[in-house]
Each structure stands twice: as C-alpha cells, then as structure tokens.
Amino acid sequence: MHMSDDLNAFREEARQWIGENFPESLKGKGIGMEESGEDLGADLDRWRERLAARGWGAPTWPVEYGGGGLSQSQARAINQELVAAGAFNHIPMITGMGITMVGPTLLDYGTDDQKARHLPGIASGEIRWCLGLSEPNAGSDLASLSTKAVDAGDHFVLNGQKIWTSGANISQWCGAVVRTDPNKPKRDGISFVMLPMDQEGVETRPIRLIAGASPFCETFFNDAIAEKRDLLGPLNEGWTVVKRLLQHERQSQTGSGMASSGAKPTPIQELAKGYVGTDADGALADADLRTRITRHLMDAKAHGLTIARITAEAKGNVEVSAAASILKNSATIVAQTKAELTLELMGAQGLGWEGEAFTDQELGTVREWLGGKAMSIYGGSFEVQNNIISKNILGLPETTQKG
C-alpha cells in the first residue's frame, strides 16, 4: 500500500510538472511535426532541455549519467501522464539508437570512462548514435561479417561496408561490430567498437524505400579510426556484446517505450464505423470485419498485459532475455495486423499516395502499411526470433548454422 501511495504521489508530481513545462505549441504533435511547415524548433529545443534537466530523457538511468534514477514503474507513470497531456518524450527519437540500444549496452559493459564520456550526451538528446551491424553478405547471419578492424597501436583502422544503418547520415557516433581476428571461428574473432562519424574515413549513402523517405543508409569505412579506449567489452568478445545489444533492441520494439507523439490516434473500431458504417444497433455493419478487429484488439491487449506482467515480475528491474524475442514477434503481429485492417476498412481511400482527394490520415495509412512490413526483418527477422525462442525458451535442438 505504501508503494502505491508513493507512486500515486509521484504521478501527481509528474502530471503537474508536465502541465507547467510542456510548450502548448507542441501539444498533440510528435513524430513528423517537421513536415507540418510550422517553425517549432525553439519550443522543441526548450522542451528537450527541460526533459534533460529532469533526467527524463532516460528516466531509469543513473543520475550521474544524465538519467532520472527512477524505477520502471515511475518511468511508466511518466509515459502515461505524457500521453494524457498530449505531450511526448522525443529524446529517445532524436538520439537514434542511443537511448534504446547503445546506452543500455554501455551500462552493461562500459568502463567508467566510457559511461562518463558517452551516456550524458545521449540522455540529454544532444548526441545521436547509429549502429553498424548488418552487411551486404551478413544479414540474419550477422556473425559472417567481414568489416575488418586492424590494430594500429592506440587505435583500430576500419575497412568494410555496412548496410541498413539507420540514421547514419545524421549521427555523430556509431557503434560497429567488426572482425579483429580473422583466424578465429567467426563468432570468436569479433569486437564491438565505437567511433565518431565526422571523420574522413566514413561515408554514408541514404537508401530510398518504397514507403518514401527512409532512415536507412549504406555506410562505408575507408581507413576509419576507432580509438582503443572505445572498444566496448573485451577484444574478440564482441559477439557477446552484440547479442546483448540486440536483446535491448527487441525489448525496445515491444511497444513498451516512452511516448514519442502527443497525437492521440483514433481507435481502429471507431475509424471502422466511420468508413464502413453501422447497423441499427450501432455495431460495425460488416460482421466479418467486426470479428477480425475484435480479435486484433484482444491480441493487442494481451500483448500489453504481457509486457506489464514481465515488468511487474521483475520488480522494477527489467531483465532483458530471450523473452524479448517473443514480445518482438508479438508486437510485429499486432502492428502489421492493425495496418492491414486499417487499409482494408478505408477501401480505396486507404490507397492514396498524394492529392487533395485524400486526408493526411489516409495518406499516412498507406505509408505506415508499407513501412511496417520492415518490422518482420529489422532487429532480427521474425524467423530468427522463432529460432531463439525454440532454442533458449523451449529447449529444442540447435538447427541454425553453427560457427
């Protein structure tokens, strides 16, 4: 009861602070606000600074590294109050892979010096990170990577190519998995290094996708430099580091993150009534569509409750494990099903790409549907997650390629 009282008091404090500090001009906005044509840069910077000063960019990180030092329950309360106020926490978005992946892995494996140098800039939203993982010939089988890092005394010299590097063209730092010992088995000769992107040996080329704009890039290392002090984890043990990093990524893709948009979407059941119509009892006129939307809403609720249960069982200290693979696949199914249903209920209005005949919501729907197809692939494909689940949770035999 005491813990509940404390959490309620914290929630009330968070609600009051958000009300006093969130700029009114940003209410109901979030992702994509830069496309609105409004000049909101000053207010957005001011909001970022206020969140950072509070430590709410990374609320559960230690205070000494720019975090809030809060529990998972408190962080969830902040998120809920942001949503209720039509507000958002955009720091996780503007740091790229910083808050969701790099930061948590630094907390796991980083030296005191690495944490002190890198974490505050991430928590404040001032430094954006990308990750050099996949390569043209090393996608799902990441351990087959060929980008080399040669020991040159106090630094490594990197040569090779990465692909699907999200935000590489606008990031200041990159965490890259590289081969440091070509004579060892493929998973034993890998290291994880961190390097600045603003150097002559790094080149990025954006990749355009079918949904329109894309965050993905090709990244080329041509004698790029990574300092020895920015080797994360032991030399040649980067496979352990990258597995942990990917666990953090899958955890972040389950739908349990901070609110990144203040806009409240119309519930799909209400959207369906508007497009398809209702019967005499006020129910959705299409009985089959009604059944499938109901099934989707049940799946979404079950997914959310499972996240809440795992968080509660961890008593505020969520341990990322192979269970993240289950939640990642569950989140993929829920999101892609919703996109398919939304497109279907809109009919021809859900297939527009441009023009005054379509609303902004309709134009966004087809892009979301197309872009959402990538959820089955990024962060480890749907099939890779199933392999992890079968081996690490169900205890079934290893059936994938060994090495």
N, C-alpha and C positions, 0 to 999 in steps of 0.2 A: 504494500500500500504506500509505503514511504517513497519507494522508487517511482510509483505512478504519480504521486504528488509532485515530486521533483521534476519529472518530465513535463507535467502539465504547466508548472511554473516556467520551465524553460521555453515551452511552446508559446506561452503568452508573451514572454520577453522577446522571442524571435518575431512574433506577429507585430508587436509594437515597433521593433527596430525596422522591419521591412517597410511598414507603413510610413515611418519617418524618413527613410533614406532612399527608397526606390523612386527614381525620377518618373513623374507622371507621364512624360512624353514617351516612355518605353513600355507603358502598360499594354499588355495584350500582344506584344511583339516578341521577337526572338530570332530564331533561325530564318535567314532570308530577308531580314529587315533592310539590308543594304540595297535590295532590289526595289524598295518602295519609293526611292527617289528623295526621301527625307534626309536632311542633314542632322543626324542624331549622334555624331561622333563624340562631341563634347560630353553629352549626358552618358553615353556608353562608357567612356573613359572614367567619368566620375563614379559611376556605379561599380566598375571594376575595382577602382581604388578603395572604395568603401568595403566591398566584399573582401578584398585582400587584407585590409587593415583589421578586419574582424577574424580573419583566418578561415573564412567560409568558402574560399576557392577550393580548398582541400580540407574540409571540416574535421576529418578523423586523423589527419597527420599530426605529428608532434608540433607543439607551439614553436620550438626552437628552429624548425624548418619552414615556418610560414603557415602552418596549419592551425586548426582551431582546437586541437587536443580533445575533441568531443567523441562520444560514443556513437555507434551505428544508429541507435535509437534516436539520439539527438539530431544526427545528420538527416535521418528520415523525416523528423519533425520539421526541420528547416525546409526540406524539399516540399513537404505538404503545404506549409504556410506560404511558400513562394507561389505555388500553383494557385492556391486560394486567393492570393492577392493579384493574380495576373502578372506576376513577376517571373524572373528566371535567374539562373546562375550560369553565365556564359563563359566563365573561366575554363571549365573543362573543354569547351569547344575551341577556344582560341589558343589553347596550348597543344592542340593536335593530339599526339599520343602521350603527352606529358602527365596529365592527371590520372588517366585510366591505366597506363601500362608502364611507362618509364619510371615515374615516381614510386609506385608500389614496389617495383623490382629493385630500385635503388635502396629503398628501406629494407628490403630483404638481404641484399648482397653488397651494398655500397660501403666503402670505407667512410670514416667520419669526415675526411676531407672531401670526398665526392658528394656526400649528402649536403655538407655546408655550402659547397660551390654551386650545386645544381638544383636542389629542391626549392629554395626560396623563390627563385625566378619562375619556376613552374607554378608554385602555389599562388603567386601574385598575378599570374596571367601575362607576364612580360616576355617569357621565353617559350617559343613553340618548338616542339620536337616531332620528328618523323622517325620511322624505323626502316632500316634496310634489311629486309628478310628475304622474301621470295626473289628468285632469279628466273630468267627465261627457261632454264633447264632444271630448275629446282623449285617446284611449287609445293604440292602436297608432300613430296619427299624432300623437305627442306634440307635435310642432312646431306644431300648431294650437292650442296652449294660449292661454287668454285672461286668466288671472290677471295683473293689472297691478301694476307697481311704479313709483310716481311719485317723482321726485327731489324731496326736501324739504330740501335743504341738506346736513346731515351724516348724513341717513338717508333710507331709502325708505319710502313708505307703500303697503302691500299691500292689494289688494281682489280677491276672487275665491274660487273653490271648488276643492278637490282631493278626489279620491276614491281609495279603496283605500289610504289612508295607514296602513300597518302600525304599530301601537303608538303612534299619535298621542296617545291619551288618557293614556298613561303616560310620555311622553317629555319631556325637559327642553329639547331643541333640535330644530330642523327645518332641513333643507337643502331649499330650494324653488327650482324653476325658474320664472321669471316673465318677463313681457313688459315690457321697459324702453323699447322704441322701436316703437310700432305702425305707423310709416310705412315701416319697412324690410321686406324679404322675411321671411317667417315664421321662417326659421332664423337670420336675421341680427340680429333685434331682441330676442333672448332673453338673460337673465342668470341667474346662479346666486347666490342669497343665502342666508345662514344667519341664523336668528332664534330667540330664546327663545320657548318655548311658553307660559310662565307670564306672559301679558300679556292685557289686557282685549280686545284685538282678535283673539284666536284662540279659536275654538270647535270642539270635536270631538264627533262623534256616532258611537258604535260601530255596526258593521253586523253583524247576526247571519247566519251562513251555515248551509247545510243540514247540515254536519258538527257543528253545535252551536256552541260558543264560537268566536269569531273575533278575530284581531288587527286586523282592518280597521276603518277609520273614514272618515267624511266629515270634512273639515277646511275650516272657513270662515275667511277672512281679512277682517276688517272694520276697515279702517284700522290694520292690524297694522304694527309697526315693525321694520325691519331696518336695523341700523347700516351706514354706508358701509364701515367697516373690516371688515365681514363679507361683503363682496362677494368671492366666490371666482372668481378668474380675471378677465380684463378685462371691462369693461362691454360688453354686447351680444355677447359671445362665449361665452355660457353653453351654446350648443349643443355646442361642442367639449368643455366640461367635463362635460356630462351624458352624452355618448357614452362618455367615459372611465369615468364613474361606473357606467354600465350594463355596460361590459365587466368591471369589477371585480365587479359583481353576478353576472354569468353565470359568472365564474370561481368565485365562492363557492358556486354551485349545482351544481357538477360532482361533489360528493361528496368533495372533497379538503380539507375544512376540519378544524378541531380537534374532538376528541371531546367531544360535548355530553351524553353519557349514559354512565353506568357500567354500565348493564344490558346484558348480552350476549344478543342475540336468538337464538332457536332457529333454526338453519339451515332454510331452507324445505324441503329434501329430507327432513330428519328430521321436520319438522312434518307433511309429507305422509304419511309412513309411519304416524304416529300416528293420523291421521284416516282414511286410505284403506286402510291395511293393506299387508301384503307377501305376496309369493308364496313358494313353497317354497325358493327360492334367496335369500330376504331382500331381493329387489328390490321396488320400489314396484309394487303389484298392477295399477294402471291404466297400461297401456303408453303410451297417448297422452299422458296427463298426465306420465308419466315423461319422454317425449321433449321436451315443452314446457318442463318445469322444467330439463332439461339444457341446452336452447337458451338459456334465461334465464341460467343460471349461466355459460355461455360468454360471453354478451353482457356480463354484469356484470364478469367477469374481464378481458375485452378493454377495457372502459371504464376499469377501474382501472389496467391496464398502460399505456394511452394517457396517462393523467394522469401516471404515473410517468416515462414516456419524455419527455414535454414538459418536466417538471421537470428531469430529468437533462440534457437537451439545453441547457437554459437555464443550466446550471452554477450552480444555486443562486439565480439572479436571474430568477424567472419573469416573462416579459413578457406581459402580457395583450393579446391580439389578437383578430382575428376567429375564431381557432381556438376561443375560448371559446364561440362560438355552436354549434360542432359538439359540444363537450362538454356544453353545457347541454341540447341536444336529446337527446344520448345518455343523460344522466342521467335525463331525463324518461321516456324509453322504458323504461329499466331499472327505475326506481321504480314506474311505473304497471303494468308487466307483473307485477312481483312482487306488487303489491297485488291485481291481478285473479286471479292464480294462487292466492294465499293465501285469498281469499274463496271461490274455487271448491272448493279441496280441503277447506275446513271445511264445505261444504254449508250446511244450514240453520243450523248453529251460527255461521256467519260473517255471519248477517243479523240478529243480535240488537241491540237498542238499549238495553235495560235488563232487569233481573230476575235472580233467582238461578239461572236455568237456563243462564246464560252466564258464562264465566270472564272475568276482566279482559282477558286477551289477546284473546278473541273479541270483546268489546265494543270494544276498541281497534282491531281489524282493520277493522270497517266504517267507523269514523270516519276511519281512515287512508286507506281506499279512497276515501271521498268527498272528503276534504280534498286528497288527491293529485291530483285532477282539475285543481286550480288550477295545477299545475306547467306545464301546457301554455300558460298565459296569463301568469302573473306573470314579471317580469324580461324582458319582451318575449316575445310569443307564439311558438309553435312555427313558425308561418308567417313571422313577422318574422325569426327566426333563419335560416330557409331562404333568405330574400331576401338577408340579409347574407352567407351562405355563397356563394350563387350569384354575387354581385357582387364581393365582396372576396377570395374564395379561388379560385373557378372562373373569374373574369374575364368572366362573362356580362353582357349589357347591363342597364342600369338599367330596371326595369319598374314600379317603385313610383312613387307620386305625388311629383313634384319640387316644390321651393319653398324 
